[in-house]
Amino acid sequence: MTAVTQEVILNDVLKLLNELARDWEYSGEITPDTWLFADLGFESIDAVVLASFVQEHYGRPFPFPQLLADIGQRPVRDLRISELVLFIQQHLNGSAAGA
């Protein structure tokens, strides 16, 4: 299986977020440095919706509960889009075992 690049995943995630942003009435630019909760105003339900979209898009489950638990342990309880892209890439390409 060919490894999926961060660029491809970023484009996929930005497309998904821009589609979802129409429902949130968010009109700002969404970039890799955008924070999901602080900038986009995510609520926990939005994180669940995004996780569902990502899993459906890639046709496989991801350990999103672990990601959210890790975020909850941070001083800043938020996630940049670039971090989400890295998380997705690690799990798509199988390099997360032992990470």
N, C-alpha and C positions, 0 to 999 in steps of 0.2 A: 504494500500500500504506500502511495506517495504521501510524504509529509505535507501537511497543510501549512502554508506560510502565515506569519502574523499579518502581512498585508491583505491576504485573502480574507482572513478571519475578521480583521478590522473593517474591511468593506462590508462584509456580511452583517456585522454587529451594528455599524452605522446605519445601514439600510433598515434593519429591524427597528432600531431606536427612532429613526426619522419617521417610520410608519406609525409607531406607537405615540410619538410626540404630537401627532395631529389630534389624538384623543385627549392629550393632556393640555392642549392649547399652548404648547411651548414653542416659541418662535426663534429662540437663539440658535447659534451655531453649535452643533454637537461635534466635539473633537476628541482625540485620544486623552486629552487632559481634563475632560469634563467629568465632574463628580456626579455619580448617579443620584445620591440623596440630596446633597447641598445645592447642586446646580439644576438638576432636572426635577427636584422636588419629589423623588421617589418615596413611596410608602412601602411597607413590607409587601402588600399585595402586588405592587408594581414589580418588585423583585421576583415574585412567584410567576407573574405573567411573562417577564423577560426570560426567566429560566425555562419556562414551558416552550416559548418561541425558539430558544436556542436548541433545546433538545429535539424539538420537532424538525427544525431546519437541518440538523446534522444527523438525525435518525438514531440517536443513542442517548443514554442517560449520562448525566454529569453529577458529581458529588456537590451540588449547590448547598445543601445543608451545612456541609463542612466549611465551605467558603464563607457562608453567612456567620457561622460560629466564629471563624477566625476574625472576621471583620468586627464582631462584637467584643473581641479582646483587645482591639487597637485603641490607642488614645483618640484617634480620629476615626469614628465609626462610619466610614464611607469607603467607596470604591471608585477608582478612576476607570474609565473605559479601557485604557491601555492595560490595566491590571486584569480586567475581565477577559480581554483578548489573550493575554498570556495564560491565564487559567484554562481557557478553552483550548488553546494550542497544546498545552501540556497534556491535557486529557485526550485530545484527538489523536495526538502523535505517540501516546503511550509512554511519555517520559516522566509522568507524574508518579510512577511506582517508586516509592522510596523518597519522594519529595516531601 
